[in-house]
Amino acid sequence: MTATILPETLPEIIYPENDGKPMSENTKQFQLIVKIQGGLDALFKDNENVFVAGDLLWYPVEGDRIEDQ
């Protein structure tokens, strides 16, 4: 008789593409999003391993999802 040990399965992490909420609620917030995106783009302009984009949900820590509060 042969015993088979199955690898531990971790629960699937789902990263939603949309939380149904606008990225900004007013012009000031939008301007800040654009300014941050532009600054990061300039900071990493010479690094081909970095892609900077706006209007995306961002997960700073793998597995740390944004939850509705």
Buried (B, 14 or more C-beta within 10 A) or exposed (E): EEEEEEEEEEEEEEEEEEEEEEEBEEEEEBEEBEEEBEEBBEEEEEEEEEEBEEEEEEEEEEEEEEEEE
